[in-house]
Amino acid sequence: MSAMNGATARAFSPGSVGNIGVGFDIIGHSITGIGDIATVRRIDEPTVRITAIRGTVTDLPLEAERNTAGAALISLRALLELPFGFEVELDKGIPLGSGLGGSAASCVAALVAANALLDAPLDVHALYPHALAGEAVASGGLHGDNVGPMLLGGLVLATAERMTRIDVPASWHCVVVHPHAVLETRRAREALAGTYALREFVAQSAQLAQVLLGCERGDAALVRAGLDDVLVEPRRAPLITGFAEVKKAALDADAMGASISGAGPSVFAWFEDHDAAELAGISMSAAFTAAGFASDVHVSPIAGPAASVLA
């Protein structure tokens, strides 16, 4: 049955941990417990409109081309040459500048909802280029380490052309601690300007290879050997007050590794089971408290959920 004008769909997109330290701009995983909801209505006019933004963030652009959700749907409409348009309402559950994928979640939720209203809905992989186009509005570049995991769920390798799910043991968990501070993605990217030594790229490549292979094999020792960002983290860590102490708290709690979530200031750590992650969250949060920041703690399977249409 064709979707009719005036039909409405709601979709939820989870938050995410981008980069996983060693996989800058190319790997990330979704997390439970936090996300955005988009309500999309199919309209007769061949346009995209953002009509409301509610929740944790409200001062985002209503102009569709300047909003990640709007830009994603503009891209979708253009490619499919749709004769109809969409109206979008966003309910934000992810704080701005948190390093939890807030800008990505809005565009993925909007895409998943709009896709449900198409006469012939697209495969999730076909939504990926439009998610990249939407995310670029906020980040200034085409990188899928947040939108890929949100679309597919779990840990995802996201290149410019495709997204690929990476197997991770179901027992492995992540804790993400979000201090009540804002670090804008663009500012965090500016910190990466400058020159890099070839040996740094070689070392980072070795780290990433060990993490990916360790995940696929379920080999925690390989992940422990590789989950240490030698390229990006040293340049961004000074932007996060208390980072060194929070990371130390995670490693002292036997984390497989810990680093900055996305562009920060949230900090994530990986563990071999749920209880270890939950316990570490307490000491990591205490370290942020000592640095002067209240924080929120999220514990999630690394193999987190995918965005989905809400009943």
C-alpha positions, 0 to 999 in steps of 0.5 A, spaced: 500 500 500 502 506 498 503 511 503 498 517 503 499 524 504 498 526 511 501 519 513 505 520 519 511 515 522 515 516 528 522 513 529 528 513 534 535 513 533 540 511 539 546 515 541 553 512 539 560 512 541 564 515 535 571 513 533 572 508 538 579 512 539 583 508 534 578 508 528 577 516 527 571 517 523 571 510 520 568 506 526 563 507 532 558 503 535 551 505 538 549 505 545 542 504 549 539 508 553 539 515 550 537 517 543 533 522 539 526 521 536 523 524 529 516 525 527 515 525 520 509 527 516 508 526 508 505 533 505 503 535 498 508 540 497 515 538 494 519 541 500 522 539 507 520 543 513 522 543 520 516 545 524 518 543 532 525 542 536 524 539 543 527 536 548 535 537 551 536 541 545 532 547 542 536 552 539 538 548 533 536 551 526 529 550 523 531 551 516 531 545 513 538 545 509 542 547 516 539 542 520 542 535 519 535 532 519 532 536 514 539 536 510 538 528 510 531 528 507 533 534 502 538 529 499 533 523 499 528 527 496 533 529 490 535 522 489 528 519 488 525 525 485 519 525 490 513 529 488 511 530 495 515 533 501 516 532 509 514 535 515 519 534 521 518 534 528 525 533 533 525 530 540 532 531 542 534 526 547 542 527 546 545 533 549 549 538 544 556 537 544 556 531 548 560 526 543 554 522 543 552 523 536 546 528 537 547 531 530 547 524 527 541 521 531 537 527 529 538 525 521 538 518 522 531 518 526 528 523 520 531 518 515 528 512 518 521 515 519 521 518 512 523 511 509 517 508 512 512 513 508 515 512 501 511 508 496 517 503 496 521 504 502 529 503 501 534 498 504 537 501 510 544 501 506 541 505 501 539 510 506 547 511 508 549 516 503 543 521 505 545 520 513 552 522 511 549 528 507 545 530 513 551 529 518 556 533 514 551 539 516 554 539 523 561 536 522 563 539 516 565 533 512 562 526 510 564 521 515 559 515 518 562 513 524 556 515 528 550 514 523 553 508 520 552 504 527 545 508 528 543 505 522 545 498 522 546 497 530 552 495 534 559 496 532 560 498 524 566 500 520 563 506 516 567 508 509 565 513 505 562 508 500 559 503 505 557 501 512 559 494 515 557 491 521 563 488 525 561 482 530 562 483 537 561 478 543 554 479 546 557 480 553 562 485 552 559 492 554 561 499 554 560 505 559 560 512 557 560 518 562 558 524 559 560 530 564 555 536 564 560 540 559 559 542 552 565 541 546 563 543 539 565 538 534 568 543 530 572 546 535 575 539 537 576 538 530 580 544 529 585 541 535 587 536 530 590 541 525 598 540 524 603 535 522 603 528 523 609 523 523 609 517 519 610 513 525 604 515 528 600 513 522 603 506 522 602 505 530 595 507 529 594 502 524 596 497 528 592 499 534 586 499 529 587 492 526 588 489 533 581 492 535 578 490 529 581 483 529 580 482 536 572 484 536 571 479 530 575 473 534 572 475 541 579 476 543 579 481 549 587 480 549 587 483 542 583 489 543 587 490 550 593 491 546 590 495 540 585 500 544 590 506 545 589 512 541 596 515 539 594 519 534 588 523 536 587 523 543 593 526 545 591 532 541 584 533 544 585 530 551 587 538 553 580 540 551 577 535 556 578 537 564 579 531 568 580 526 562 586 523 564 583 522 571 577 519 568 581 514 563 585 512 569 579 510 573 577 506 567 583 502 566 584 501 574 577 498 573 580 493 568 577 496 562 580 493 555 581 500 553 578 507 554 578 514 550 574 520 548 567 518 545 566 522 538 569 529 539 568 529 547 567 531 552 564 524 554 569 518 555 568 511 554 571 505 556 570 497 554 569 491 558 568 484 558 562 484 561 556 488 564 558 488 571 565 491 570 562 496 566 557 498 571 562 498 577 567 502 572 562 508 571 561 509 578 569 511 579 569 514 572 563 519 574 567 520 581 573 523 577 569 527 573 566 530 580 573 531 582 574 535 576 568 539 577 563 536 573 557 532 574 556 527 569 551 522 566 553 514 566 550 510 560 552 502 560 550 499 554 552 492 550 557 494 545 553 491 540 547 496 541 541 497 537 539 500 531 534 506 529 527 503 528 520 505 527 516 506 533 509 503 533 
